[in-house]
Amino acid sequence: MPWLAVVHTPEEELAFYLNQVIPHSDVHVACCGQKIAGFIARQHNHVEHLYVSPSYWSRGIGSLLLASVQRDADILDLWTFQRNSGARRFYERHKFTATEFTDGSRNEEKEPDVRYVWQSPT
């Protein structure tokens, strides 16, 4: 997302994932051969992170990762940026519903965002 403000150094990002995300989340990783193609991190009913490397887009990896956390949940929520139209289409295809829009004042990037919620059909 070239339009997204950079608010942390690569070293800060690495420390955050090593010290916060991995130890405190249910993390699923998708690999293609020896390469990591993407990952999803969930804390309770909240999807904290879903990332697929651009070189692996449109191969169903994001769908598989999302399904891996939906199996164990009755409800999930997540946030994405309002102008991330690709992510919004992806979540809406997977039956997430936009429930809240903000002006971005509560996130580090100060970017307007949207909360999505998914409920299990069963």
The first five atom37 places (N, CA, C, CB, O) and aatype in JSON, in Angstrom:
{
  "aatype": [12, 14, 17, 10, 0, 19, 19, 8, 16, 14, 6, 6, 6, 10, 0, 13, 18, 10, 2, 5, 19, 9, 14, 8, 15, 3, 19, 8, 19, 0, 4, 4, 7, 5, 11, 9, 0, 7, 13, 9, 0, 1, 5, 8, 2, 8, 19, 6, 8, 10, 18, 19, 15, 14, 15, 18, 17, 15, 1, 7, 9, 7, 15, 10, 10, 10, 0, 15, 19, 5, 1, 3, 0, 3, 9, 10, 3, 10, 17, 16, 13, 5, 1, 2, 15, 7, 0, 1, 1, 13, 18, 6, 1, 8, 11, 13, 16, 0, 16, 6, 13, 16, 3, 7, 15, 1, 2, 6, 6, 11, 6, 14, 3, 19, 1, 18, 19, 17, 5, 15, 14, 16],
  "atom_mask": [
    [1, 1, 1, 1, 1],
    [1, 1, 1, 1, 1],
    [1, 1, 1, 1, 1],
    [1, 1, 1, 1, 1],
    [1, 1, 1, 1, 1],
    [1, 1, 1, 1, 1],
    [1, 1, 1, 1, 1],
    [1, 1, 1, 1, 1],
    [1, 1, 1, 1, 1],
    [1, 1, 1, 1, 1],
    [1, 1, 1, 1, 1],
    [1, 1, 1, 1, 1],
    [1, 1, 1, 1, 1],
    [1, 1, 1, 1, 1],
    [1, 1, 1, 1, 1],
    [1, 1, 1, 1, 1],
    [1, 1, 1, 1, 1],
    [1, 1, 1, 1, 1],
    [1, 1, 1, 1, 1],
    [1, 1, 1, 1, 1],
    [1, 1, 1, 1, 1],
    [1, 1, 1, 1, 1],
    [1, 1, 1, 1, 1],
    [1, 1, 1, 1, 1],
    [1, 1, 1, 1, 1],
    [1, 1, 1, 1, 1],
    [1, 1, 1, 1, 1],
    [1, 1, 1, 1, 1],
    [1, 1, 1, 1, 1],
    [1, 1, 1, 1, 1],
    [1, 1, 1, 1, 1],
    [1, 1, 1, 1, 1],
    [1, 1, 1, 0, 1],
    [1, 1, 1, 1, 1],
    [1, 1, 1, 1, 1],
    [1, 1, 1, 1, 1],
    [1, 1, 1, 1, 1],
    [1, 1, 1, 0, 1],
    [1, 1, 1, 1, 1],
    [1, 1, 1, 1, 1],
    [1, 1, 1, 1, 1],
    [1, 1, 1, 1, 1],
    [1, 1, 1, 1, 1],
    [1, 1, 1, 1, 1],
    [1, 1, 1, 1, 1],
    [1, 1, 1, 1, 1],
    [1, 1, 1, 1, 1],
    [1, 1, 1, 1, 1],
    [1, 1, 1, 1, 1],
    [1, 1, 1, 1, 1],
    [1, 1, 1, 1, 1],
    [1, 1, 1, 1, 1],
    [1, 1, 1, 1, 1],
    [1, 1, 1, 1, 1],
    [1, 1, 1, 1, 1],
    [1, 1, 1, 1, 1],
    [1, 1, 1, 1, 1],
    [1, 1, 1, 1, 1],
    [1, 1, 1, 1, 1],
    [1, 1, 1, 0, 1],
    [1, 1, 1, 1, 1],
    [1, 1, 1, 0, 1],
    [1, 1, 1, 1, 1],
    [1, 1, 1, 1, 1],
    [1, 1, 1, 1, 1],
    [1, 1, 1, 1, 1],
    [1, 1, 1, 1, 1],
    [1, 1, 1, 1, 1],
    [1, 1, 1, 1, 1],
    [1, 1, 1, 1, 1],
    [1, 1, 1, 1, 1],
    [1, 1, 1, 1, 1],
    [1, 1, 1, 1, 1],
    [1, 1, 1, 1, 1],
    [1, 1, 1, 1, 1],
    [1, 1, 1, 1, 1],
    [1, 1, 1, 1, 1],
    [1, 1, 1, 1, 1],
    [1, 1, 1, 1, 1],
    [1, 1, 1, 1, 1],
    [1, 1, 1, 1, 1],
    [1, 1, 1, 1, 1],
    [1, 1, 1, 1, 1],
    [1, 1, 1, 1, 1],
    [1, 1, 1, 1, 1],
    [1, 1, 1, 0, 1],
    [1, 1, 1, 1, 1],
    [1, 1, 1, 1, 1],
    [1, 1, 1, 1, 1],
    [1, 1, 1, 1, 1],
    [1, 1, 1, 1, 1],
    [1, 1, 1, 1, 1],
    [1, 1, 1, 1, 1],
    [1, 1, 1, 1, 1],
    [1, 1, 1, 1, 1],
    [1, 1, 1, 1, 1],
    [1, 1, 1, 1, 1],
    [1, 1, 1, 1, 1],
    [1, 1, 1, 1, 1],
    [1, 1, 1, 1, 1],
    [1, 1, 1, 1, 1],
    [1, 1, 1, 1, 1],
    [1, 1, 1, 1, 1],
    [1, 1, 1, 0, 1],
    [1, 1, 1, 1, 1],
    [1, 1, 1, 1, 1],
    [1, 1, 1, 1, 1],
    [1, 1, 1, 1, 1],
    [1, 1, 1, 1, 1],
    [1, 1, 1, 1, 1],
    [1, 1, 1, 1, 1],
    [1, 1, 1, 1, 1],
    [1, 1, 1, 1, 1],
    [1, 1, 1, 1, 1],
    [1, 1, 1, 1, 1],
    [1, 1, 1, 1, 1],
    [1, 1, 1, 1, 1],
    [1, 1, 1, 1, 1],
    [1, 1, 1, 1, 1],
    [1, 1, 1, 1, 1],
    [1, 1, 1, 1, 1],
    [1, 1, 1, 1, 1]
  ],
  "atom_positions": [
    [[0.84, -1.17, 0.0], [0.0, 0.0, 0.0], [0.89, 1.24, 0.0], [-0.96, 0.0, 1.21], [1.21, 1.78, 1.06]],
    [[1.27, 1.67, -1.16], [2.19, 2.79, -1.24], [1.63, 4.09, -0.65], [2.58, 3.02, -2.66], [2.4, 5.0, -0.32]],
    [[0.34, 4.2, -0.52], [-0.3, 5.4, 0.04], [-0.31, 5.42, 1.56], [-1.71, 5.52, -0.47], [-0.64, 6.44, 2.16]],
    [[0.04, 4.3, 2.19], [-0.04, 4.2, 3.64], [1.18, 4.83, 4.31], [-0.17, 2.75, 4.06], [2.32, 4.58, 3.92]],
    [[0.93, 5.64, 5.31], [2.02, 6.28, 6.06], [2.9, 5.23, 6.73], [1.46, 7.26, 7.11], [2.39, 4.25, 7.29]],
    [[4.2, 5.42, 6.68], [5.15, 4.55, 7.37], [5.35, 5.12, 8.76], [6.51, 4.43, 6.59], [5.86, 6.23, 8.92]],
    [[4.95, 4.36, 9.77], [5.03, 4.88, 11.14], [6.03, 4.14, 12.02], [3.67, 4.81, 11.78], [6.3, 4.55, 13.14]],
    [[6.6, 3.03, 11.49], [7.59, 2.26, 12.24], [8.73, 1.85, 11.33], [6.95, 1.03, 12.89], [8.54, 1.65, 10.13]],
    [[9.91, 1.72, 11.91], [11.06, 1.22, 11.16], [10.91, -0.28, 10.96], [12.39, 1.55, 11.9], [10.15, -0.92, 11.68]],
    [[11.63, -0.86, 10.0], [11.58, -2.32, 9.85], [11.97, -3.06, 11.13], [12.49, -2.76, 8.71], [11.42, -4.12, 11.43]],
    [[12.92, -2.51, 11.88], [13.34, -3.13, 13.13], [12.2, -3.12, 14.16], [14.58, -2.42, 13.7], [12.0, -4.09, 14.89]],
    [[11.47, -2.02, 14.23], [10.33, -1.93, 15.14], [9.22, -2.91, 14.74], [9.77, -0.48, 15.17], [8.59, -3.54, 15.59]],
    [[9.0, -3.03, 13.44], [7.99, -3.97, 12.95], [8.38, -5.4, 13.33], [7.83, -3.84, 11.41], [7.54, -6.16, 13.81]],
    [[9.63, -5.77, 13.11], [10.09, -7.12, 13.44], [9.92, -7.4, 14.93], [11.55, -7.3, 13.03], [9.43, -8.46, 15.31]],
    [[10.32, -6.46, 15.76], [10.18, -6.62, 17.22], [8.71, -6.78, 17.61], [10.8, -5.41, 17.96], [8.39, -7.6, 18.47]],
    [[7.84, -6.02, 16.99], [6.41, -6.12, 17.28], [5.89, -7.52, 16.96], [5.62, -5.06, 16.49], [5.18, -8.12, 17.77]],
    [[6.22, -8.05, 15.8], [5.74, -9.37, 15.43], [6.35, -10.46, 16.32], [6.06, -9.67, 13.97], [5.65, -11.38, 16.74]],
    [[7.64, -10.34, 16.62], [8.29, -11.35, 17.45], [7.82, -11.32, 18.9], [9.78, -11.17, 17.4], [7.68, -12.37, 19.52]],
    [[7.59, -10.13, 19.44], [7.27, -9.99, 20.86], [5.79, -9.88, 21.18], [7.96, -8.8, 21.4], [5.38, -10.16, 22.31]],
    [[4.97, -9.48, 20.22], [3.55, -9.28, 20.48], [2.66, -10.22, 19.67], [3.17, -7.85, 20.19], [1.85, -10.96, 20.23]],
    [[2.81, -10.19, 18.37], [1.89, -10.94, 17.52], [2.05, -12.45, 17.7], [2.1, -10.57, 16.05], [1.08, -13.13, 18.03]],
    [[3.24, -12.96, 17.49], [3.44, -14.42, 17.52], [3.12, -15.02, 18.9], [4.88, -14.75, 17.13], [2.42, -16.02, 18.96]],
    [[3.62, -14.45, 19.99], [3.33, -15.08, 21.28], [1.87, -14.94, 21.74], [4.22, -14.5, 22.33], [1.41, -15.75, 22.55]],
    [[1.15, -13.96, 21.26], [-0.19, -13.68, 21.78], [-1.32, -13.95, 20.8], [-0.26, -12.26, 22.22], [-2.46, -13.59, 21.07]],
    [[-1.02, -14.57, 19.68], [-2.03, -14.81, 18.65], [-2.01, -16.25, 18.2], [-1.8, -13.88, 17.46], [-1.03, -16.98, 18.38]],
    [[-3.13, -16.65, 17.62], [-3.2, -17.92, 16.9], [-2.75, -17.59, 15.48], [-4.67, -18.55, 16.93], [-3.48, -16.94, 14.73]],
    [[-1.56, -18.03, 15.1], [-0.96, -17.67, 13.82], [-0.94, -18.88, 12.9], [0.47, -17.11, 14.02], [-0.48, -19.96, 13.28]],
    [[-1.44, -18.7, 11.68], [-1.39, -19.73, 10.65], [-0.54, -19.17, 9.5], [-2.84, -20.14, 10.16], [-0.68, -18.01, 9.13]],
    [[0.32, -20.01, 8.96], [1.24, -19.59, 7.9], [1.0, -20.45, 6.67], [2.72, -19.69, 8.37], [0.86, -21.67, 6.76]],
    [[0.96, -19.8, 5.51], [0.85, -20.52, 4.24], [2.2, -20.5, 3.55], [-0.24, -19.88, 3.32], [2.82, -19.44, 3.39]],
    [[2.66, -21.67, 3.15], [3.95, -21.79, 2.47], [3.76, -22.37, 1.08], [4.93, -22.66, 3.29], [2.88, -23.2, 0.85]],
    [[4.58, -21.92, 0.18], [4.67, -22.49, -1.17], [6.11, -22.93, -1.32], [4.23, -21.46, -2.3], [7.01, -22.11, -1.5]],
    [[6.31, -24.23, -1.26], [7.68, -24.73, -1.25], [8.37, -24.28, 0.03], [0.0, 0.0, 0.0], [7.87, -24.5, 1.13]],
    [[9.51, -23.64, -0.12], [10.28, -23.16, 1.02], [9.97, -21.7, 1.36], [11.76, -23.31, 0.74], [10.6, -21.13, 2.26]],
    [[9.01, -21.09, 0.65], [8.74, -19.66, 0.85], [7.43, -19.45, 1.58], [8.7, -18.94, -0.49], [6.45, -20.15, 1.36]],
    [[7.44, -18.45, 2.47], [6.2, -18.06, 3.14], [5.41, -17.19, 2.18], [6.49, -17.3, 4.49], [5.89, -16.17, 1.69]],
    [[4.18, -17.62, 1.91], [3.31, -16.89, 0.98], [2.4, -15.92, 1.72], [2.47, -17.87, 0.16], [1.99, -14.91, 1.16]],
    [[2.1, -16.23, 2.97], [1.22, -15.35, 3.74], [0.99, -15.9, 5.13], [0.0, 0.0, 0.0], [1.45, -16.99, 5.47]],
    [[0.26, -15.1, 5.93], [-0.07, -15.53, 7.28], [-1.33, -14.81, 7.76], [1.11, -15.28, 8.25], [-1.71, -13.77, 7.22]],
    [[-1.95, -15.39, 8.77], [-3.07, -14.76, 9.45], [-2.82, -14.89, 10.95], [-4.44, -15.4, 9.04], [-2.34, -15.92, 11.41]],
    [[-3.15, -13.85, 11.7], [-3.0, -13.85, 13.15], [-4.33, -13.44, 13.77], [-1.84, -12.91, 13.61], [-4.88, -12.38, 13.46]],
    [[-4.85, -14.3, 14.65], [-6.12, -14.04, 15.31], [-5.94, -14.04, 16.81], [-7.18, -15.09, 14.9], [-5.25, -14.89, 17.37]],
    [[-6.56, -13.06, 17.46], [-6.63, -13.04, 18.92], [-8.1, -13.11, 19.3], [-5.94, -11.75, 19.52], [-8.87, -12.18, 19.06]],
    [[-8.47, -14.24, 19.89], [-9.87, -14.5, 20.24], [-10.72, -14.41, 18.98], [-10.37, -13.5, 21.33], [-10.53, -15.2, 18.06]],
    [[-11.65, -13.47, 18.92], [-12.52, -13.33, 17.75], [-12.11, -12.19, 16.84], [-13.95, -13.13, 18.2], [-12.89, -11.74, 16.01]],
    [[-10.9, -11.71, 16.99], [-10.43, -10.58, 16.2], [-9.27, -10.99, 15.3], [-10.0, -9.42, 17.12], [-8.25, -11.5, 15.77]],
    [[-9.42, -10.76, 14.0], [-8.33, -10.99, 13.05], [-7.43, -9.76, 13.12], [-8.86, -11.24, 11.58], [-7.79, -8.68, 12.67]],
    [[-6.26, -9.96, 13.69], [-5.3, -8.86, 13.86], [-4.56, -8.56, 12.56], [-4.3, -9.2, 14.96], [-4.32, -7.4, 12.22]],
    [[-4.19, -9.61, 11.84], [-3.38, -9.45, 10.63], [-3.73, -10.54, 9.63], [-1.87, -9.5, 10.96], [-3.9, -11.7, 9.99]],
    [[-3.84, -10.15, 8.38], [-3.92, -11.1, 7.26], [-3.06, -10.5, 6.16], [-5.42, -11.34, 6.78], [-3.33, -9.41, 5.67]],
    [[-2.03, -11.23, 5.79], [-1.1, -10.74, 4.78], [-0.78, -11.85, 3.81], [0.19, -10.19, 5.43], [-0.47, -12.97, 4.21]],
    [[-0.86, -11.54, 2.54], [-0.41, -12.43, 1.47], [0.58, -11.64, 0.62], [-1.61, -12.99, 0.61], [0.27, -10.54, 0.17]],
    [[1.75, -12.21, 0.41], [2.76, -11.56, -0.42], [2.19, -11.3, -1.81], [4.04, -12.43, -0.5], [1.56, -12.19, -2.39]],
    [[2.4, -10.11, -2.36], [1.82, -9.79, -3.68], [2.14, -10.82, -4.76], [2.32, -8.45, -4.14], [1.33, -11.02, -5.67]],
    [[3.28, -11.46, -4.69], [3.62, -12.46, -5.71], [2.74, -13.71, -5.61], [5.09, -12.85, -5.6], [2.77, -14.57, -6.5]],
    [[1.95, -13.83, -4.54], [1.06, -14.97, -4.36], [-0.42, -14.58, -4.4], [1.38, -15.67, -3.06], [-1.28, -15.4, -4.1]],
    [[-0.71, -13.34, -4.75], [-2.1, -12.91, -4.84], [-2.85, -13.71, -5.9], [-2.18, -11.41, -5.16], [-2.26, -14.24, -6.84]],
    [[-4.15, -13.79, -5.72], [-5.07, -14.44, -6.68], [-4.8, -15.93, -6.85], [-4.98, -13.76, -8.03], [-5.05, -16.49, -7.92]],
    [[-4.29, -16.57, -5.82], [-4.06, -18.02, -5.85], [-4.89, -18.74, -4.79], [-2.57, -18.33, -5.65], [-4.75, -19.95, -4.61]],
    [[-5.75, -18.02, -4.09], [-6.6, -18.62, -3.06], [-5.96, -18.72, -1.7], [0.0, 0.0, 0.0], [-6.56, -19.29, -0.78]],
    [[-4.77, -18.18, -1.52], [-4.06, -18.3, -0.25], [-4.76, -17.51, 0.85], [-2.61, -17.82, -0.4], [-4.92, -18.01, 1.96]],
    [[-5.18, -16.3, 0.55], [-5.91, -15.5, 1.54], [-7.19, -16.19, 1.97], [0.0, 0.0, 0.0], [-7.54, -16.18, 3.15]],
    [[-7.89, -16.78, 1.02], [-9.13, -17.51, 1.33], [-8.86, -18.7, 2.24], [-9.82, -17.98, 0.03], [-9.61, -18.95, 3.18]],
    [[-7.79, -19.44, 1.95], [-7.44, -20.59, 2.8], [-7.05, -20.15, 4.21], [-6.29, -21.38, 2.17], [-7.45, -20.78, 5.19]],
    [[-6.29, -19.07, 4.3], [-5.9, -18.57, 5.62], [-7.12, -18.12, 6.41], [-4.9, -17.41, 5.48], [-7.26, -18.43, 7.59]],
    [[-8.0, -17.38, 5.75], [-9.21, -16.9, 6.43], [-10.07, -18.09, 6.87], [-10.02, -15.96, 5.5], [-10.57, -18.1, 8.0]],
    [[-10.24, -19.07, 6.01], [-11.02, -20.26, 6.36], [-10.42, -20.99, 7.55], [-11.12, -21.2, 5.16], [-11.14, -21.6, 8.34]],
    [[-9.09, -20.95, 7.7], [-8.44, -21.66, 8.8], [-8.81, -21.08, 10.16], [-6.93, -21.62, 8.62], [-8.79, -21.81, 11.15]],
    [[-9.15, -19.81, 10.23], [-9.58, -19.24, 11.51], [-11.1, -19.2, 11.62], [-9.02, -17.82, 11.68], [-11.64, -19.17, 12.73]],
    [[-11.8, -19.21, 10.51], [-13.26, -19.24, 10.56], [-13.77, -20.57, 11.09], [-13.85, -18.97, 9.16], [-14.82, -20.62, 11.73]],
    [[-13.03, -21.66, 10.85], [-13.45, -22.99, 11.32], [-13.69, -23.04, 12.82], [-12.4, -24.02, 10.95], [-14.58, -23.75, 13.28]],
    [[-12.92, -22.28, 13.57], [-12.98, -22.34, 15.03], [-13.72, -21.15, 15.64], [-11.59, -22.4, 15.6], [-13.59, -20.91, 16.84]],
    [[-14.48, -20.42, 14.86], [-15.1, -19.2, 15.37], [-16.58, -19.14, 15.01], [-14.39, -17.97, 14.83], [-17.01, -19.63, 13.96]],
    [[-17.34, -18.53, 15.89], [-18.74, -18.23, 15.6], [-18.86, -16.82, 15.02], [-19.6, -18.36, 16.86], [-19.78, -16.53, 14.25]],
    [[-17.93, -15.97, 15.42], [-17.93, -14.58, 14.97], [-16.48, -14.1, 14.89], [-18.77, -13.67, 15.92], [-15.66, -14.46, 15.73]],
    [[-16.19, -13.3, 13.89], [-14.87, -12.68, 13.74], [-15.06, -11.22, 13.37], [-14.0, -13.43, 12.67], [-16.03, -10.86, 12.7]],
    [[-14.13, -10.4, 13.81], [-14.13, -9.03, 13.33], [-12.71, -8.63, 12.96], [-14.71, -8.07, 14.4], [-11.74, -9.27, 13.37]],
    [[-12.61, -7.57, 12.19], [-11.31, -7.06, 11.75], [-11.48, -5.63, 11.27], [-10.71, -7.96, 10.63], [-12.6, -5.16, 11.04]],
    [[-10.38, -4.96, 11.12], [-10.35, -3.6, 10.58], [-9.5, -3.59, 9.32], [-9.81, -2.59, 11.63], [-8.51, -4.31, 9.24]],
    [[-9.88, -2.79, 8.36], [-9.05, -2.52, 7.2], [-9.23, -1.06, 6.83], [-9.42, -3.46, 5.99], [-10.16, -0.41, 7.31]],
    [[-8.36, -0.55, 6.0], [-8.47, 0.85, 5.61], [-9.56, 1.03, 4.56], [-7.12, 1.37, 5.08], [-9.73, 0.18, 3.68]],
    [[-10.28, 2.12, 4.66], [-11.4, 2.36, 3.75], [-10.95, 2.36, 2.29], [-12.07, 3.68, 4.09], [-11.66, 1.85, 1.42]],
    [[-9.79, 2.91, 2.03], [-9.39, 2.98, 0.62], [-8.66, 1.73, 0.12], [-8.52, 4.17, 0.41], [-8.19, 1.71, -1.02]],
    [[-8.57, 0.7, 0.95], [-7.99, -0.57, 0.51], [-9.11, -1.39, -0.15], [-7.34, -1.36, 1.72], [-9.63, -2.34, 0.43]],
    [[-9.46, -0.99, -1.35], [-10.61, -1.57, -2.05], [-10.45, -3.06, -2.31], [-10.84, -0.85, -3.36], [-11.43, -3.8, -2.28]],
    [[-9.23, -3.52, -2.56], [-9.01, -4.94, -2.78], [-9.33, -5.76, -1.54], [0.0, 0.0, 0.0], [-9.99, -6.8, -1.63]],
    [[-8.87, -5.3, -0.39], [-9.16, -6.01, 0.86], [-10.65, -5.96, 1.16], [-8.36, -5.38, 2.04], [-11.23, -6.96, 1.6]],
    [[-11.27, -4.84, 0.92], [-12.7, -4.73, 1.2], [-13.51, -5.68, 0.32], [-13.18, -3.29, 0.97], [-14.44, -6.33, 0.81]],
    [[-13.17, -5.78, -0.96], [-13.87, -6.73, -1.84], [-13.64, -8.16, -1.37], [-13.39, -6.56, -3.31], [-14.56, -8.98, -1.38]],
    [[-12.4, -8.46, -0.96], [-12.07, -9.8, -0.47], [-12.93, -10.16, 0.74], [-10.57, -9.87, -0.09], [-13.55, -11.23, 0.75]],
    [[-12.99, -9.29, 1.74], [-13.76, -9.6, 2.94], [-15.25, -9.69, 2.63], [-13.52, -8.54, 4.01], [-15.95, -10.55, 3.18]],
    [[-15.75, -8.83, 1.78], [-17.16, -8.88, 1.43], [-17.5, -10.16, 0.67], [-17.55, -7.65, 0.6], [-18.59, -10.7, 0.84]],
    [[-16.59, -10.65, -0.17], [-16.79, -11.94, -0.84], [-16.88, -13.09, 0.16], [-15.66, -12.2, -1.84], [-17.52, -14.1, -0.1]],
    [[-16.21, -12.91, 1.3], [-16.19, -13.94, 2.33], [-17.22, -13.67, 3.42], [-14.8, -14.03, 2.95], [-17.09, -14.14, 4.55]],
    [[-18.26, -12.91, 3.07], [-19.44, -12.7, 3.92], [-19.19, -11.86, 5.16], [-19.99, -14.02, 4.34], [-19.93, -11.97, 6.14]],
    [[-18.16, -11.01, 5.14], [-17.97, -10.02, 6.19], [-18.84, -8.81, 5.85], [-16.45, -9.63, 6.34], [-19.0, -8.46, 4.68]],
    [[-19.37, -8.17, 6.87], [-20.23, -7.01, 6.69], [-19.58, -5.79, 7.35], [-21.63, -7.26, 7.29], [-19.11, -5.87, 8.48]],
    [[-19.54, -4.68, 6.63], [-19.01, -3.44, 7.2], [-19.98, -2.95, 8.27], [-18.8, -2.34, 6.09], [-21.17, -2.79, 8.01]],
    [[-19.45, -2.7, 9.47], [-20.32, -2.3, 10.58], [-19.96, -0.95, 11.18], [-20.27, -3.33, 11.65], [-20.76, -0.37, 11.91]],
    [[-18.78, -0.45, 10.89], [-18.36, 0.83, 11.48], [-17.31, 1.48, 10.58], [-17.78, 0.61, 12.92], [-16.4, 0.81, 10.08]],
    [[-17.45, 2.76, 10.38], [-16.5, 3.54, 9.6], [-15.94, 4.63, 10.52], [-17.17, 4.17, 8.32], [-16.69, 5.26, 11.26]],
    [[-14.62, 4.85, 10.47], [-14.02, 5.89, 11.3], [-13.23, 6.86, 10.42], [-13.11, 5.28, 12.38], [-12.98, 6.61, 9.24]],
    [[-12.86, 7.96, 11.04], [-12.06, 8.98, 10.34], [-10.56, 8.71, 10.45], [-12.37, 10.36, 10.89], [-9.76, 9.47, 9.92]],
    [[-10.18, 7.63, 11.12], [-8.77, 7.26, 11.25], [-8.08, 7.86, 12.47], [0.0, 0.0, 0.0], [-6.89, 7.6, 12.68]],
    [[-8.78, 8.63, 13.25], [-8.13, 9.29, 14.39], [-7.68, 8.3, 15.47], [-9.07, 10.31, 15.0], [-6.88, 8.66, 16.33]],
    [[-8.18, 7.06, 15.44], [-7.82, 6.07, 16.47], [-6.75, 5.09, 16.01], [-9.04, 5.31, 16.88], [-6.36, 4.22, 16.79]],
    [[-6.25, 5.21, 14.78], [-5.17, 4.31, 14.37], [-3.88, 5.1, 14.14], [-5.56, 3.54, 13.08], [-3.9, 6.31, 13.93]],
    [[-2.76, 4.39, 14.19], [-1.45, 5.05, 14.09], [-1.24, 5.77, 12.77], [-0.36, 4.03, 14.26], [-0.59, 6.82, 12.72]],
    [[-1.8, 5.22, 11.71], [-1.58, 5.8, 10.39], [-2.47, 7.01, 10.11], [-1.83, 4.75, 9.33], [-2.25, 7.75, 9.14]],
    [[-3.48, 7.22, 10.97], [-4.45, 8.32, 10.8], [-5.18, 8.2, 9.47], [-3.74, 9.7, 10.89], [-5.47, 9.19, 8.8]],
    [[-5.46, 6.95, 9.1], [-6.11, 6.62, 7.83], [-7.54, 6.15, 8.12], [-5.3, 5.52, 7.05], [-7.72, 5.25, 8.95]],
    [[-8.55, 6.72, 7.47], [-9.92, 6.24, 7.69], [-10.02, 4.73, 7.5], [-10.9, 6.96, 6.74], [-9.5, 4.18, 6.53]],
    [[-10.7, 4.08, 8.45], [-10.79, 2.63, 8.39], [-12.23, 2.17, 8.53], [-9.93, 2.0, 9.46], [-13.15, 2.96, 8.76]],
    [[-12.4, 0.87, 8.38], [-13.72, 0.26, 8.43], [-13.61, -1.06, 9.18], [-14.31, 0.04, 6.99], [-12.69, -1.84, 8.96]],
    [[-14.57, -1.29, 10.08], [-14.64, -2.54, 10.82], [-15.58, -3.48, 10.09], [-15.11, -2.31, 12.3], [-16.68, -3.09, 9.68]],
    [[-15.14, -4.74, 9.93], [-15.95, -5.78, 9.3], [-16.22, -6.87, 10.35], [-15.22, -6.37, 8.03], [-15.39, -7.17, 11.2]],
    [[-17.41, -7.46, 10.24], [-17.8, -8.56, 11.12], [-18.33, -9.7, 10.28], [-18.87, -8.09, 12.16], [-19.07, -9.5, 9.31]],
    [[-17.94, -10.91, 10.66], [-18.43, -12.15, 10.04], [-19.05, -13.01, 11.13], [-17.28, -12.91, 9.3], [-18.52, -13.12, 12.23]],
    [[-20.19, -13.62, 10.8], [-20.82, -14.57, 11.72], [-20.98, -15.9, 11.01], [-22.19, -14.05, 12.23], [-21.37, -15.96, 9.84]],
    [[-20.69, -16.97, 11.75], [-20.83, -18.31, 11.19], [-22.29, -18.54, 10.81], [-20.36, -19.38, 12.2], [-23.19, -18.15, 11.55]],
    [[-22.54, -19.17, 9.66], [-23.92, -19.44, 9.25], [-24.59, -20.54, 10.08], [-23.94, -19.82, 7.8], [-25.8, -20.72, 9.99]],
    [[-23.82, -21.28, 10.88], [-24.41, -22.37, 11.67], [-24.66, -21.97, 13.09], [-23.53, -23.57, 11.64], [-25.16, -22.77, 13.88]]
  ]
}
